[in-house]
Amino acid sequence: MTLAPETTALTVQLRLAESWLALCEPSALTPGRGVAALLPDGSQAAVFLDRAGRMYAIDNRDPFSGAAVLSRGLIGSHHGRPFVASPLLKQRFDLESGRCLDDETVRVTTYEVRIS
């Protein structure tokens, strides 16, 4: 017996309050790159898959420029902590905590993300 694709498909999900929002299939994520996801309230999340297979999600809005561009930033690590560097002004944001590594008074929202 073969299951229909809709019963076996995995999705990347983002935790919003008390529920999970389905975003995309895991195959839509490329290791080392980010994608932007539109959230129900009109804001955006930047979702990243690192080369080790770990996923992260943060607010896509760069707090320094106001532009929704963090999903297009470069992923790296600093002292073993994963970060994304804004493509505009190059500030680095810790992907686990949302803290700006270049200005400790600034942070972005982080989201729990999973494959289910």
NUKEPA-218866 format. One record per residue (C-alpha): x, y, z; residue number from 1; chain. Coordinates in nm, 4 decimals. Example, Ala and Ser with C-alpha at 12.3 -4.5 7.8 and 13.67 -1.06 7.14 Angstrom:
2
xx 1.2300	yy -0.4500	zz 0.7800	seq 1	mol A
xx 1.3670	yy -0.1060	zz 0.7140	seq 2	mol A
END
This chain:
116
xx 0.0000	yy 0.0000	zz 0.0000	seq 1	mol A
xx 0.1278	yy 0.3461	zz -0.0902	seq 2	mol A
xx 0.0290	yy 0.6529	zz 0.1087	seq 3	mol A
xx -0.0882	yy 0.9608	zz -0.0742	seq 4	mol A
xx 0.1797	yy 1.2385	zz -0.0877	seq 5	mol A
xx -0.0293	yy 1.4705	zz 0.1290	seq 6	mol A
xx -0.0205	yy 1.2196	zz 0.4162	seq 7	mol A
xx 0.3575	yy 1.1739	zz 0.4095	seq 8	mol A
xx 0.4831	yy 1.5213	zz 0.3212	seq 9	mol A
xx 0.6989	yy 1.6994	zz 0.5748	seq 10	mol A
xx 0.6741	yy 2.0731	zz 0.6278	seq 11	mol A
xx 0.8910	yy 2.3359	zz 0.7888	seq 12	mol A
xx 0.6842	yy 2.4921	zz 1.0665	seq 13	mol A
xx 0.7264	yy 2.8107	zz 1.2694	seq 14	mol A
xx 0.5887	yy 2.8493	zz 1.6212	seq 15	mol A
xx 0.3573	yy 3.1500	zz 1.6592	seq 16	mol A
xx 0.2087	yy 3.1929	zz 2.0081	seq 17	mol A
xx 0.0357	yy 2.8605	zz 2.0821	seq 18	mol A
xx 0.0238	yy 2.7194	zz 1.7294	seq 19	mol A
xx 0.2513	yy 2.6092	zz 1.4468	seq 20	mol A
xx 0.2423	yy 2.7741	zz 1.1030	seq 21	mol A
xx 0.3346	yy 2.5569	zz 0.8029	seq 22	mol A
xx 0.5811	yy 2.7435	zz 0.5818	seq 23	mol A
xx 0.7244	yy 2.5204	zz 0.3104	seq 24	mol A
xx 0.8673	yy 2.1801	zz 0.2297	seq 25	mol A
xx 1.2183	yy 2.1173	zz 0.3669	seq 26	mol A
xx 1.3470	yy 2.0914	zz 0.0084	seq 27	mol A
xx 1.2746	yy 2.4651	zz -0.0331	seq 28	mol A
xx 1.5607	yy 2.5417	zz 0.2080	seq 29	mol A
xx 1.9175	yy 2.5503	zz 0.0780	seq 30	mol A
xx 2.2001	yy 2.4930	zz 0.3268	seq 31	mol A
xx 2.3819	yy 2.8185	zz 0.3956	seq 32	mol A
xx 2.1021	yy 3.0367	zz 0.2582	seq 33	mol A
xx 1.7889	yy 3.2001	zz 0.3958	seq 34	mol A
xx 1.4313	yy 3.2388	zz 0.2746	seq 35	mol A
xx 1.1669	yy 3.4922	zz 0.3741	seq 36	mol A
xx 0.8251	yy 3.3777	zz 0.4939	seq 37	mol A
xx 0.5178	yy 3.5990	zz 0.5166	seq 38	mol A
xx 0.3444	yy 3.5670	zz 0.8535	seq 39	mol A
xx -0.0317	yy 3.6050	zz 0.9142	seq 40	mol A
xx 0.0130	yy 3.9520	zz 1.0706	seq 41	mol A
xx 0.1937	yy 4.0820	zz 0.7600	seq 42	mol A
xx 0.5421	yy 4.0688	zz 0.9125	seq 43	mol A
xx 0.8140	yy 3.8383	zz 0.7802	seq 44	mol A
xx 1.0422	yy 3.5740	zz 0.9234	seq 45	mol A
xx 1.3822	yy 3.4803	zz 0.7834	seq 46	mol A
xx 1.4333	yy 3.1032	zz 0.7911	seq 47	mol A
xx 1.7819	yy 2.9544	zz 0.7614	seq 48	mol A
xx 1.9225	yy 2.6049	zz 0.7203	seq 49	mol A
xx 2.2893	yy 2.5817	zz 0.8105	seq 50	mol A
xx 2.5296	yy 2.3378	zz 0.6479	seq 51	mol A
xx 2.5012	yy 2.1045	zz 0.9496	seq 52	mol A
xx 2.1241	yy 2.0739	zz 0.8935	seq 53	mol A
xx 2.0095	yy 2.2972	zz 1.1825	seq 54	mol A
xx 1.7244	yy 2.5395	zz 1.1158	seq 55	mol A
xx 1.6820	yy 2.8891	zz 1.2603	seq 56	mol A
xx 1.4167	yy 3.1581	zz 1.2218	seq 57	mol A
xx 1.4382	yy 3.5267	zz 1.3103	seq 58	mol A
xx 1.2544	yy 3.8461	zz 1.2196	seq 59	mol A
xx 1.3395	yy 3.9360	zz 0.8594	seq 60	mol A
xx 1.3409	yy 4.3118	zz 0.9319	seq 61	mol A
xx 1.6859	yy 4.4662	zz 0.9777	seq 62	mol A
xx 1.6412	yy 4.6981	zz 1.2783	seq 63	mol A
xx 1.9169	yy 4.9324	zz 1.1568	seq 64	mol A
xx 1.7772	yy 5.0011	zz 0.8084	seq 65	mol A
xx 1.4114	yy 4.8986	zz 0.8504	seq 66	mol A
xx 1.4313	yy 4.6863	zz 0.5357	seq 67	mol A
xx 1.3113	yy 4.3251	zz 0.5251	seq 68	mol A
xx 1.6430	yy 4.1790	zz 0.4094	seq 69	mol A
xx 1.7935	yy 3.9533	zz 0.6767	seq 70	mol A
xx 1.6889	yy 3.6414	zz 0.4832	seq 71	mol A
xx 1.9391	yy 3.7504	zz 0.2162	seq 72	mol A
xx 2.2266	yy 3.7850	zz 0.4625	seq 73	mol A
xx 2.5376	yy 3.5715	zz 0.4909	seq 74	mol A
xx 2.5486	yy 3.2950	zz 0.7515	seq 75	mol A
xx 2.8596	yy 3.2482	zz 0.9605	seq 76	mol A
xx 2.9723	yy 3.1696	zz 1.3126	seq 77	mol A
xx 3.1460	yy 3.3707	zz 1.5840	seq 78	mol A
xx 3.2952	yy 3.1820	zz 1.8798	seq 79	mol A
xx 3.0819	yy 2.8824	zz 1.7830	seq 80	mol A
xx 2.7572	yy 3.0842	zz 1.7689	seq 81	mol A
xx 2.5657	yy 3.0919	zz 1.4372	seq 82	mol A
xx 2.4852	yy 3.4361	zz 1.2984	seq 83	mol A
xx 2.3517	yy 3.6106	zz 0.9909	seq 84	mol A
xx 2.5118	yy 3.9322	zz 0.8675	seq 85	mol A
xx 2.2724	yy 4.1898	zz 0.7264	seq 86	mol A
xx 2.3306	yy 4.2374	zz 0.3523	seq 87	mol A
xx 2.2950	yy 4.6150	zz 0.3941	seq 88	mol A
xx 2.4985	yy 4.7427	zz 0.6870	seq 89	mol A
xx 2.6662	yy 4.4109	zz 0.7808	seq 90	mol A
xx 2.5556	yy 4.3962	zz 1.1470	seq 91	mol A
xx 2.5580	yy 4.0368	zz 1.2697	seq 92	mol A
xx 2.2597	yy 3.8784	zz 1.4476	seq 93	mol A
xx 2.2907	yy 3.5636	zz 1.6585	seq 94	mol A
xx 2.0501	yy 3.3098	zz 1.5052	seq 95	mol A
xx 1.9754	yy 3.1455	zz 1.8409	seq 96	mol A
xx 1.9159	yy 3.4523	zz 2.0605	seq 97	mol A
xx 1.8481	yy 3.7327	zz 1.8094	seq 98	mol A
xx 2.1103	yy 3.9507	zz 1.9818	seq 99	mol A
xx 2.3087	yy 4.1851	zz 1.7598	seq 100	mol A
xx 2.6769	yy 4.0960	zz 1.7941	seq 101	mol A
xx 2.7797	yy 4.4496	zz 1.6967	seq 102	mol A
xx 2.5427	yy 4.6479	zz 1.9217	seq 103	mol A
xx 2.4240	yy 4.4694	zz 2.2361	seq 104	mol A
xx 2.1315	yy 4.7101	zz 2.2783	seq 105	mol A
xx 1.9655	yy 4.5717	zz 1.9620	seq 106	mol A
xx 1.8021	yy 4.2354	zz 1.9000	seq 107	mol A
xx 1.5560	yy 4.0746	zz 1.6614	seq 108	mol A
xx 1.2765	yy 3.8318	zz 1.7402	seq 109	mol A
xx 1.3616	yy 3.4626	zz 1.7183	seq 110	mol A
xx 1.1175	yy 3.1846	zz 1.6407	seq 111	mol A
xx 1.1135	yy 2.8161	zz 1.7192	seq 112	mol A
xx 1.1221	yy 2.6173	zz 1.3961	seq 113	mol A
xx 1.0771	yy 2.2466	zz 1.3262	seq 114	mol A
xx 1.0104	yy 1.9904	zz 1.0564	seq 115	mol A
xx 0.6923	yy 1.7948	zz 1.1104	seq 116	mol A
END
